[in-house]
């Protein structure tokens, strides 16, 4: 069944039409799924639903650029990148997506940050950014053949409904484990947000 976009929201429709032209069908469906999950979580945590839908839909707008295109884009637009991003160029789609949404759709700073932080996290994530990060990982279209990964996914989905920080921490830990298994560099921001969340949890106990 085809998902419906809010016909009364001009910007949402514009982004939707742009994505249909530029993303693969698989990535486009994922973007719709993140939009729906972001809306669901926004209702639970009482944040701006329209902003959540816009960012959920647009978060991967730079995802399918080639490595060469990403490197050229950040160079042309003076986007600062770090050594880990130079090593793993795919991470740049978050910063590029934030820049595109700022220049093309006039997204606010918190909306840009939510896109910028949705890959590796950031210790300065607000509730809005946390919701987008988690929505990206648990949208309903995500299905794994591995039974253990599906169990983990269900755990995060359940956590997200009542404790977004716990869901975020669970996902950050899973991401770090995966990165270690692949023998890739761990971005410092993932460590920083993990440590911050752990300290906050311990303070509350």
Secondary structure, DSSP 8 states (H G I E B T S, - for coil): ------TT-HHHHHHHHHHHHHS-HHHHHHHHHHHHHHHHHHHHHT--HHHHHHHHHHTTTTTTS-HHHHHHHHHHTT----HHHHHSGGGHHHHHHHHHHHHHH---HHHHHHHHTTTT--TT--HHHHHHHHHHHH-TT---SSHHHHHHHHHHHHHHTT-HHHHHHHHHHHHHHHHHHTT----HHHHHHHHHHHHHHHHH-
